[in-house]
Amino acid sequence: MEQKFKYVGVTTNADGRTKVRFANELIRIKVLEKAKVTNINFVELAKESTKLEAVNHLATTELYSDPKFQQTIDEAVEKYSTMTTSVKTAKTVKAKSPTEKLANLKERAAKKTAVTA
């Protein structure tokens, strides 16, 4: 299950990079300020949302009218869209027990010995 957030926003790091940020409490702003993050802009979401839902909402706010934020928001929408797709298509792999691993290793060793002999 994906984590859900109450707030989404855009900030500028001390090095000038703009990032989309997610939070569940506004105390996050104080943490960001201590980290020398500037231009902190958060909006409250109508309901708790996944990252993809949150960035899609962010694209409908006035923050999207700033060209620097617009590019960052667009990149986040693309990033979280592909992450959601890859999560859905991920395959479940059964972990092997130590006994199965040892048997597999012995089988591969036997094949390798047979090929080189």
VEXZAPA-251028 format. One record per residue: residue number from 1; residue in one letter; chain; x, y, z of N, C-alpha, C in turn. Coordinates in pm, 1 decimal. Layout:
<recs>
REC    nr   rest   kette     n.east    n.north       n.up    ca.east   ca.north      ca.up     c.east    c.north       c.up
REC   NUM      A       A          X          Y          Z          X          Y          Z          X          Y          Z
...
</recs>
This chain:
<recs>
REC    nr   rest   kette     n.east    n.north       n.up    ca.east   ca.north      ca.up     c.east    c.north       c.up
REC     1      M       A       84.0     -118.6        0.0        0.0        0.0        0.0       88.3      124.8        0.0
REC     2      E       A       51.1      219.7      -81.4      130.6      341.2      -91.4      105.8      433.6       27.0
REC     3      Q       A      210.3      506.3       64.5      197.5      602.9      171.8      114.3      720.2      122.9
REC     4      K       A       35.2      779.3      212.1      -50.0      892.7      175.3       -6.7     1015.5      255.3
REC     5      F       A      -31.9     1132.6      196.0       14.0     1258.6      254.1      -99.2     1360.2      261.9
REC     6      K       A      -88.2     1453.1      358.6     -187.6     1559.4      376.6     -144.9     1688.9      307.9
REC     7      Y       A      -13.5     1705.3      288.3       39.2     1829.2      231.4      137.3     1798.1      118.6
REC     8      V       A      140.4     1885.8       20.2      237.4     1875.9      -88.4      284.0     2017.6     -118.3
REC     9      G       A      408.8     2028.6     -159.6      459.4     2161.6     -188.7      585.7     2160.6     -270.9
REC    10      V       A      635.6     2279.2     -296.2      757.5     2296.7     -373.8      851.9     2383.6     -291.4
REC    11      T       A      979.8     2345.2     -289.0     1080.2     2420.1     -212.9     1205.5     2437.7     -297.5
REC    12      T       A     1293.0     2525.1     -250.6     1422.2     2544.7     -315.3     1530.9     2510.9     -214.4
REC    13      N       A     1619.5     2418.3     -249.4     1730.4     2379.8     -162.2     1833.3     2491.9     -155.9
REC    14      A       A     1925.9     2480.1      -62.2     2032.4     2579.6      -46.4     2118.2     2589.7     -172.0
REC    15      D       A     2129.2     2479.1     -246.6     2209.7     2480.6     -368.8     2132.0     2531.0     -490.7
REC    16      G       A     2005.4     2572.4     -469.2     1926.2     2629.6     -577.1     1834.8     2532.4     -649.0
REC    17      R       A     1843.3     2402.7     -617.0     1755.8     2304.6     -681.8     1614.7     2313.7     -624.7
REC    18      T       A     1516.7     2303.4     -711.2     1376.9     2306.6     -670.5     1325.8     2163.0     -662.4
REC    19      K       A     1250.7     2131.9     -554.2     1201.5     1996.0     -533.0     1055.8     1998.5     -490.6
REC    20      V       A      984.9     1891.6     -525.2      850.3     1870.5     -473.1      866.8     1796.2     -341.3
REC    21      R       A      794.0     1840.9     -239.9      803.8     1779.3     -106.2      666.0     1733.3      -60.9
REC    22      F       A      664.8     1632.7       25.2      541.7     1576.6       79.0      550.9     1577.7      231.3
REC    23      A       A      436.3     1596.1      297.7      436.2     1596.5      443.9      299.3     1555.8      496.9
REC    24      N       A      299.4     1510.4      620.1      174.1     1481.2      688.5      146.9     1582.2      799.1
REC    25      E       A      250.2     1656.6      836.2      235.7     1759.9      938.7      315.2     1882.6      895.7
REC    26      L       A      268.0     1999.6      933.2      337.1     2121.9      893.2      465.1     2146.7      972.7
REC    27      I       A      493.1     2063.3     1071.6      620.1     2072.0     1143.2      735.5     2049.8     1045.3
REC    28      R       A      705.3     1985.8      933.9      804.0     1960.8      828.1      867.4     2091.8      782.0
REC    29      I       A      793.0     2199.7      785.6      845.0     2330.7      743.0      962.9     2371.3      831.0
REC    30      K       A      951.0     2352.2      962.6     1061.0     2387.6     1053.6     1185.4     2304.6     1024.6
REC    31      V       A     1164.7     2176.7      994.5     1276.9     2088.2      960.8     1345.7     2138.2      834.0
REC    32      L       A     1267.2     2175.4      734.9     1323.3     2226.2      609.2     1397.5     2357.7      630.8
REC    33      E       A     1342.5     2446.4      713.4     1408.9     2573.9      742.6     1543.1     2551.9      809.6
REC    34      K       A     1550.8     2456.7      901.7     1677.2     2425.2      967.2     1779.9     2373.4      867.4
REC    35      A       A     1732.9     2308.0      763.0     1821.3     2253.3      660.1     1855.7     2359.6      554.6
REC    36      K       A     1822.1     2484.9      582.5     1851.6     2597.7      492.4     1774.5     2590.6      360.8
REC    37      V       A     1659.5     2526.5      362.8     1572.1     2522.2      245.3     1493.1     2652.6      243.3
REC    38      T       A     1479.3     2711.1      124.9     1408.8     2839.1      113.3     1288.6     2824.2       20.7
REC    39      N       A     1213.5     2931.6        7.4     1100.1     2935.6      -85.5     1008.2     2815.8      -62.2
REC    40      I       A      968.6     2796.4       63.9      887.6     2681.4      104.1      739.9     2712.8       79.9
REC    41      N       A      676.4     2634.0       -7.5      536.2     2655.1      -44.4      461.0     2523.2      -35.9
REC    42      F       A      376.8     2507.8       66.6      296.8     2386.9       81.8      149.4     2419.7       65.0
REC    43      V       A       73.7     2324.0       13.4      -71.6     2335.7        8.1     -131.2     2214.0       77.2
REC    44      E       A     -244.7     2235.3      143.1     -312.7     2124.6      208.9     -401.0     2053.7      106.3
REC    45      L       A     -395.2     1923.7      106.6     -476.6     1844.8       14.9     -615.3     1823.5       74.0
REC    46      A       A     -716.3     1812.9      -11.2     -853.6     1794.0       34.9     -868.8     1661.2      109.4
REC    47      K       A     -793.9     1558.9       64.5     -793.6     1429.4      132.4     -651.8     1375.0      125.4
REC    48      E       A     -621.5     1281.5      214.1     -489.2     1220.1      208.9     -469.9     1157.5       71.9
REC    49      S       A     -352.8     1182.0       11.7     -329.7     1139.3     -125.7     -194.9     1071.7     -142.1
REC    50      T       A     -184.8      987.7     -244.7      -56.5      927.2     -280.3       30.1     1035.8     -343.5
REC    51      K       A      156.1     1005.5     -365.7      245.6     1103.6     -426.5      196.1     1143.5     -565.4
REC    52      L       A      150.9     1047.8     -643.9      102.2     1078.9     -778.4      -21.0     1168.4     -772.2
REC    53      E       A     -115.2     1135.4     -686.0     -235.4     1217.7     -670.8     -198.4     1358.2     -623.5
REC    54      A       A     -102.7     1365.3     -531.2      -62.1     1494.7     -475.9        3.8     1583.2     -581.5
REC    55      V       A       95.3     1527.6     -662.1      161.2     1611.2     -763.2       63.5     1649.1     -874.6
REC    56      N       A      -31.0     1561.4     -904.6     -134.1     1598.2    -1002.5     -217.0     1714.9     -950.5
REC    57      H       A     -248.2     1714.3     -820.6     -320.8     1826.6     -761.3     -234.6     1953.1     -763.4
REC    58      L       A     -107.5     1937.2     -733.0      -15.5     2051.3     -731.3      -12.8     2121.1     -867.3
REC    59      A       A      -28.3     2044.9     -973.3      -29.2     2101.4    -1108.5     -152.9     2186.6    -1135.0
REC    60      T       A     -252.5     2178.5    -1047.1     -374.2     2259.9    -1064.4     -373.3     2384.0     -975.3
REC    61      T       A     -267.9     2403.5     -897.3     -262.1     2517.3     -804.9     -188.8     2635.8     -868.1
REC    62      E       A     -190.5     2747.3     -798.5     -122.3     2867.2     -849.0       30.2     2851.2     -851.3
REC    63      L       A       84.0     2758.0     -775.5      228.2     2733.7     -777.9      274.6     2691.9     -917.4
REC    64      Y       A      185.7     2628.2     -991.2      218.6     2579.2    -1125.3      241.6     2694.2    -1224.0
REC    65      S       A      196.3     2812.6    -1190.6      213.9     2926.5    -1282.2      357.9     2979.0    -1281.5
REC    66      D       A      437.3     2945.1    -1179.3      579.0     2983.2    -1174.9      656.2     2886.5    -1263.8
REC    67      P       A      727.4     2937.4    -1368.0      797.3     2848.5    -1462.9      895.2     2751.6    -1396.6
REC    68      K       A      966.8     2797.2    -1293.3     1062.6     2709.2    -1225.6      990.0     2595.7    -1153.9
REC    69      F       A      879.2     2628.8    -1089.2      799.8     2526.8    -1020.9      730.8     2436.2    -1122.4
REC    70      Q       A      686.7     2493.9    -1233.8      615.2     2417.4    -1335.9      700.9     2301.8    -1386.8
REC    71      Q       A      826.5     2329.4    -1416.5      916.3     2224.3    -1465.8      934.6     2116.4    -1359.8
REC    72      T       A      955.0     2156.3    -1235.4      974.7     2061.3    -1126.1      850.3     1975.4    -1104.7
REC    73      I       A      733.5     2037.8    -1109.2      607.8     1964.7    -1090.6      587.0     1866.0    -1205.4
REC    74      D       A      614.1     1910.7    -1329.1      601.2     1821.4    -1445.3      692.7     1700.2    -1432.5
REC    75      E       A      816.3     1723.2    -1388.0      911.4     1612.9    -1369.9      861.9     1515.9    -1261.6
REC    76      A       A      802.4     1570.5    -1155.0      749.8     1486.2    -1046.7      631.2     1404.0    -1095.2
REC    77      V       A      543.4     1464.6    -1175.5      429.3     1390.2    -1229.9      480.2     1273.5    -1313.4
REC    78      E       A      579.7     1299.7    -1397.3      636.3     1194.0    -1481.0      701.3     1085.2    -1394.4
REC    79      K       A      778.6     1127.5    -1294.9      848.1     1033.1    -1207.2      749.9      941.5    -1134.1
REC    80      Y       A      649.0      999.5    -1071.2      557.1      919.2     -991.7      459.1      841.3    -1078.8
REC    81      S       A      435.5      885.0    -1202.2      352.3      807.6    -1295.3      423.7      679.0    -1333.6
REC    82      T       A      552.9      688.5    -1362.7      628.1      568.5    -1401.0      650.3      477.7    -1281.4
REC    83      M       A      665.8      533.9    -1161.7      683.6      450.5    -1042.6      558.1      368.9    -1016.2
REC    84      T       A      442.0      428.4    -1032.7      316.2      357.9    -1010.0      301.0      246.2    -1110.6
REC    85      T       A      336.9      271.8    -1234.9      327.4      169.6    -1338.8      420.8       54.3    -1308.2
REC    86      S       A      545.0       83.9    -1269.1      640.9      -22.6    -1242.9      603.2     -103.8    -1119.7
REC    87      V       A      539.0      -42.0    -1023.3      495.4     -115.0     -904.6      386.8     -213.6     -943.2
REC    88      K       A      295.9     -174.2    -1031.8      186.7     -261.8    -1072.5      237.5     -380.4    -1153.7
REC    89      T       A      344.8     -360.7    -1230.4      393.9     -467.4    -1316.3      503.2     -550.7    -1250.5
REC    90      A       A      538.4     -519.1    -1127.7      643.2     -594.1    -1058.6      598.3     -738.0    -1036.5
REC    91      K       A      692.4     -830.5    -1046.8      664.5     -971.9    -1031.4      702.3    -1016.0     -890.5
REC    92      T       A      622.3    -1100.9     -831.7      652.8    -1156.8     -700.7      743.7    -1278.1     -720.1
REC    93      V       A      854.9    -1279.2     -647.1      950.2    -1388.7     -656.7      957.2    -1456.3     -520.3
REC    94      K       A      941.9    -1589.5     -520.8      946.3    -1664.9     -396.0     1092.4    -1682.0     -353.2
REC    95      A       A     1119.9    -1648.4     -228.8     1255.1    -1665.9     -175.7     1282.4    -1814.6     -156.6
REC    96      K       A     1403.5    -1853.9     -190.8     1440.6    -1994.7     -176.6     1494.4    -2019.9      -36.7
REC    97      S       A     1467.3    -2140.8       13.8     1519.2    -2179.8      143.6     1668.2    -2212.7      127.9
REC    98      P       A     1744.4    -2215.3      237.5     1885.9    -2250.5      229.1     1907.7    -2388.2      165.2
REC    99      T       A     1818.6    -2482.7      190.9     1830.5    -2616.5      132.0     1814.8    -2609.7      -20.0
REC   100      E       A     1716.8    -2531.0      -66.4     1695.4    -2514.9     -210.4     1815.3    -2445.5     -275.5
REC   101      K       A     1869.3    -2345.5     -207.1     1986.0    -2274.1     -260.2     2105.5    -2367.6     -274.6
REC   102      L       A     2128.3    -2452.4     -172.6     2240.8    -2546.0     -175.3     2222.6    -2647.9     -287.1
REC   103      A       A     2101.5    -2698.9     -302.8     2073.4    -2795.7     -409.1     2096.3    -2731.9     -546.1
REC   104      N       A     2053.6    -2607.7     -562.2     2071.8    -2534.9     -687.2     2220.6    -2514.8     -715.7
REC   105      L       A     2297.1    -2480.0     -613.7     2441.0    -2458.1     -627.8     2511.4    -2587.6     -668.8
REC   106      K       A     2474.5    -2699.9     -603.9     2534.2    -2830.3     -636.9     2500.8    -2869.3     -780.7
REC   107      E       A     2376.8    -2843.3     -822.2     2334.0    -2875.2     -959.0     2414.9    -2794.3    -1061.4
REC   108      R       A     2432.8    -2665.3    -1035.8     2511.8    -2581.2    -1127.5     2657.3    -2626.2    -1131.7
REC   109      A       A     2712.6    -2665.9    -1017.1     2851.3    -2712.6    -1010.8     2866.7    -2841.9    -1090.6
REC   110      A       A     2768.8    -2930.9    -1078.4     2773.7    -3057.0    -1152.1     2769.3    -3032.8    -1302.4
REC   111      K       A     2682.6    -2939.1    -1345.4     2673.8    -2905.3    -1488.3     2805.1    -2846.1    -1538.1
REC   112      K       A     2864.2    -2758.6    -1457.5     2990.3    -2692.9    -1496.6     3101.1    -2796.8    -1508.2
REC   113      T       A     3104.7    -2891.2    -1413.6     3206.1    -2997.5    -1415.8     3186.8    -3086.0    -1538.3
REC   114      A       A     3062.1    -3117.2    -1571.6     3031.3    -3201.0    -1686.5     3074.2    -3133.7    -1816.8
REC   115      V       A     3057.4    -3003.3    -1824.6     3092.3    -2928.3    -1946.7     3242.7    -2920.7    -1963.5
REC   116      T       A     3317.1    -2901.9    -1855.8     3462.6    -2887.3    -1865.2     3534.4    -3022.3    -1874.5
REC   117      A       A     3466.1    -3132.2    -1842.1     3530.6    -3262.9    -1843.6     3539.3    -3322.3    -1982.0
</recs>
